[in-house]
Amino acid sequence: MSIWRRIAAALSALASGEGLAALFDRLRSPPERSVAFAIAVIALGAKMAKADGRVTRDEVTAFREVFTIPPGEEENAARVFNLARKDIAGFQDYARRIGRMFGEGSETLADLLEGLFHIAVADGAYHPAEDDFLHRVSVLFGLPDRQFRSIRARFVPDADPDPYDVLGVEPGTPVAEVRAAWRRLVRETHPDRMLARGVPEEAIKLAEKRLVAINRAWREISGEAA
């Protein structure tokens, strides 16, 4: 059964009056974690669009870039988006439950935050409301501020990213430690690692841009040290 059919089944299991937030207390183990990941990105993306005040065609396209939605399955993705938009529960409640589901500070939550950043910058701009939203989500996820800045540096197009921010290390860190950070990020970006964390196959393409960014950052830093 495709992930989109499994999402439809999860939505159908909601009792009358229950919102999406209830799902995040139930979908805790494989393969449900991949369903939860997809629902979490779409639902928080909907809340972010609400905070931004608009949904652009580019943002809708970005959902398709994060997830490959086959013909005939758009309705299931749209249903999650619309439920989240209308749900009286705030994004804080979503983020707290999602954080508990995957484990506060986990790499899966960092993967999820990357998906949200991808959507946020899809229209070529990064608005203050989006920055505030994503930072607050990151805090609720229990992610370190340096990790938030690392992800932000890879996505926000306002300047050339600081390679130290991209690798999550402080300027002046010994090259050996920077190399260790780079290697750890490369390992964590391997598709098998991401699948094991609950990232669905449909979203593994997120790793491609991350790997390009972290390798570029390492080349810049190692080149300076040479």
Buried (B, 14 or more C-beta within 10 A) or exposed (E): EEBBEBBBEBBEEBEEEEBBBBBBEEBBEEEBBBBBBBBBBBBBBBBBBBBBEEBBEBBBEBBEBBBBBEEEBEEBBBBBBEBBEEBEBEBEBBBBBBBBBBBBEBBBBBBBBBBBBBBBBBBEBBBEBBEEBBBBBBBBBBBEEEBBBBBBBBBBEEEEBBBBBBBBBEEEBEEEEBBBBBEEBBEBBEEEBBBEBBBBEBBBBBBEBBBEBBBBBBEBBBEEEE
